[in-house]
Amino acid sequence: MPSEGRCWETLQALRSSNTGRLCYHRDWLLRGEDVLEECMTLPKLSSYSGWVVDHVLPHTQENPPPSETSPSPRYTSALDQASCVLKSPVRNSACSPASSATPNGTKDKQESPHTESVVLQSSRGSKMRGTEGLRQWQEEQERKVRALSEMASEQLKRFDEQKELKQHKEFQDLREVMEKSSREALGHQEKLKAEHRHRAKILNLKLREAEQQRPKQAEQERLRREEGQGRLRSLYEVPQLSQQLDASEQHRDLLQIDLAAARTRGNQLCSLISGIIRATSESGYPTAENQAEAERALQEIRDLLTNLGQEITRACEDKKWQDEEEAQVKLQESQMQQGPEAHKESPAPSQGPGGKQNEDLQVKVQDSTMQWYQQLQDGATQCVLAFEGLTNSKDNQAKKIKMDLQKAATIPVSQISTIAGSKLKEIFDKIHSLLSGKTVQSGGRAVSVTLTPQGLDFVQYKLAEKFVKQGEEEVASHHEAAFPIAVVASGIWDLHPRVGELILAHLHKKCPYSVPFYPAFKEGMALEDYQRMLGYQVKDSKVEQQDNFLKRMSGMIRLYAAIIQLRWPYGNRQEVHPHGLNHGWRWLAQILNMEPLSDVTATLLFDFLEVCGHALMKQYQVQFWKMIILIKEDYFPRIEAITSTRQMGSFIRLKQFLEKCLQRKEIPVPKGFLTSSFWRS
């Protein structure tokens, strides 16, 4: 713009002027009132002004009159005087030849008083003329400065206006940008709100759908449970039908067919169903595949019962027809003889040939074994009732005595190990002293069973329970631990027979296969109760895993196999073992006379023979090897027939163990067996 060019030209001219080239001190305000005082005082002439007037002015008058363009004489003389005044006497030596004498003061002493008065008068006149000229020059300069200041103010005003306009325009642009951004942000926010409302609407719809589906899912779950329970109940129908096969034994004399094959097949089907029940105990209900397999078994056993029923019905009819014919023949004979004779009773039907061995296997345990099992359970129940007052007592002293007795009975059993024989003897002596009524130390306290009348019953029960629990936990994890625990239990059993009976009661209750005993499902029994009878642990309606179940059963069978072969070395060796190898032989014979259970029978046979097989071999010799061959030739096919592919591990392990023993003709000594050197440690 032209106005901006002129503004910059004006500023450049001001910068090039005399006033613009002056140096200004920024700290002049710090000097206070001295600056203002110097500006307000009139300028002072030097004391040499008179000499300047006398010697310089006459020369200037001789010069020609100045031109029109030159300044006035008064103004010139004033400037000259001002310039001479501003110079020092030393530097003005060129103006007068006598200037060097005047400063030194040599010639002033010789001047007369008249000369001094003339000099003073001329000095006053020149001072007045110089002041007037300086004032006019100052006014002229002030006018120029004011003109330039007004021009600069005008230019600055225009510059400020242009700057303000530019700032206003920039502010308008910035406001438009901000308004645009605000509108865009509001639009984005509205879009997000709309999306949020849409998503909330979708979530609400899904939530309502889920709430509507919840009753349907609950109904489906209920139906699934009912269906599963129905499947499970149908599984338990097979053992009941198998019992009907056993009931048909009473019609054996009437039938011309052999019932052994039907009963054997029925027992195999029962074992198959029992394996399915144990396999499905982890998931709770049988799968469709298990159900199909069970239905096939159920249909087969129903067919057996149907055929058997038809045979029984036909045989009964034949028998009835034969009886009627015999009666008619007798009646005719009596009529022919024409003599009343007393009617004789028909002879009893002939029994089957005696001495014939029934080769089929049973599912139920022998009656004598079942009576023995029940006697042990009744004894344990009576023992619990004997110390019921101690356990239910609310007296603090009674509670303290109960706790001390329980610690004194269980802690020594927990300390049994294979560290040294002397340590094992100390533990045995401590347990024996406690059971004998002596005072023992437990936890820094003196404890005795005589502190309460129920003390002995309580200690015996807890001690037996702890022995079995060690087998369930410690022996299950460390197989070698069975022997030190078993030798102490055997020694205590020898001196305190009731403890041994309680050990058997606890063992049979937790591991019914140690009887051996396969609990049967009864009508109206809860599934959880039946699983507990089989030995499973049920917590919060959840059945333990099959691997953990087999591990616990294995530990307890190993403990039992170790107990029946070990004697306490410091006891009376001439007395008979309270529960010796003859019971192990009985257990092995009875387990082989029963139908095998998949995964369970093979596992327990391997554990029992690995621990007790060497002792049985030395005791029974040839008879033992005959039983091993029987297992290999007759029992292995039965186990393999009911064992699924994923359960073949235990069967293969048992088969390889017996084949190796038959090849070597020897059962190896079990690992961890206590030797004579152990008791010297």
Secondary structure, 3 states (H helix, E strand, C coil): CHHHHHHHHHHHHHHHCHHHHCCCCCCHHHHCHHHHHHHHCCCCCCCCHHHHHHHCHHHHHHCCCCCCCCCCHHHHHHHHHHHHHHCCCCCCCCCCHHHCHHHHCCCHHHCCHHHHHHHHHHHHHHHHHHHHHHHHHHHHHHHHHHHHHHHHHHHHHHHHHHHHHHHHHHHHHHHHHHHHHHHHHHHHHHHHHHHHHHHHHHHHHHHHHHHHHHHHHHHHHHHHHHHHHHHHHHHCHHHHHHHHHHHHHHHCCCCCCCHHHHHHHHHHHHHHHHHHHHHHCCCCCCCHHHHHHHHHHHHHHHHHHHHHHHHHHHHHHHHHHHHHHHHHHHHHHHHHHCCCCCCCCCCCCCCCCCCCCCCCCECCCCHHHHHHHHHHHHHHHHHHHHCHHHHCCCCHHHHHHHHHHHHHHHHHHHCCCCCCHHHHHHHHHHHHHHHCCCCEEECCEEECHHHCCCHHHHHHHHHHHHHHHHHHHHHHHCHHHHHHHHHHHHHHHHHCHHHHHHHHHHHHHHCHHHCCCCCCCCCCCCHHHHHHHCCCCEECCEECCHHHHHHHHHHHHHHHHHHCCCCCCCCCCCCCCCCCHHHHHHHHHHHHCECCCCCHHHHHHHHHHHHHHHHHHHHHCHHHHHHHHHHHHHHHHHHHHHCCHHHHHHHHHHHHHHHHHHHHCCCCCCCCCCCHHHHCC
